[in-house]
Amino acid sequence: MNRHIAAGLFVSGIFAALITWVAANDAFAEGGFALLASTVFGLAAGLCIGGLIAANFALLSFEEKETQEVVAHRETAAHLPV
């Protein structure tokens, strides 16, 4: 796995967990279905935004591969006949 993709998955996982925790923490005092709904909503939002972050890292990896040019060398004579 490319280091950019691994870093993207790591960062997006942390971001998704943080958003889910914040959403659940806000509704913790209410409990019940409010807590469940906030947790599910926070998880969905975190996964969506985390997916965008991971996609940015994947595009960075793709662009980095694209800029590496392969140069073909052809051997020719040092002195061409005139």
Contacts in CASP RR format, 6 or more apart in sequence:
PFRMAT RR
TARGET T0000
AUTHOR 0000-0000-0000
METHOD contacts of the structure
MODEL  1
MNRHIAAGLFVSGIFAALITWVAANDAFAEGGFALLASTVFGLAAGLCIG
GLIAANFALLSFEEKETQEVVAHRETAAHLPV
2 61 0 8 1.000
4 57 0 8 1.000
4 58 0 8 1.000
4 60 0 8 1.000
4 61 0 8 1.000
4 64 0 8 1.000
5 54 0 8 1.000
5 57 0 8 1.000
5 58 0 8 1.000
5 61 0 8 1.000
7 57 0 8 1.000
8 53 0 8 1.000
8 54 0 8 1.000
8 56 0 8 1.000
8 57 0 8 1.000
8 58 0 8 1.000
9 54 0 8 1.000
9 57 0 8 1.000
11 50 0 8 1.000
11 53 0 8 1.000
11 54 0 8 1.000
11 57 0 8 1.000
12 49 0 8 1.000
12 50 0 8 1.000
12 51 0 8 1.000
12 53 0 8 1.000
12 54 0 8 1.000
13 50 0 8 1.000
15 46 0 8 1.000
15 49 0 8 1.000
15 50 0 8 1.000
15 53 0 8 1.000
16 43 0 8 1.000
16 46 0 8 1.000
16 47 0 8 1.000
16 49 0 8 1.000
16 50 0 8 1.000
19 42 0 8 1.000
19 43 0 8 1.000
19 45 0 8 1.000
19 46 0 8 1.000
19 49 0 8 1.000
20 39 0 8 1.000
20 42 0 8 1.000
20 43 0 8 1.000
20 46 0 8 1.000
22 42 0 8 1.000
23 38 0 8 1.000
23 39 0 8 1.000
23 41 0 8 1.000
23 42 0 8 1.000
23 43 0 8 1.000
23 45 0 8 1.000
24 35 0 8 1.000
24 38 0 8 1.000
24 39 0 8 1.000
24 42 0 8 1.000
26 38 0 8 1.000
27 34 0 8 1.000
27 35 0 8 1.000
27 37 0 8 1.000
27 38 0 8 1.000
27 39 0 8 1.000
28 35 0 8 1.000
END
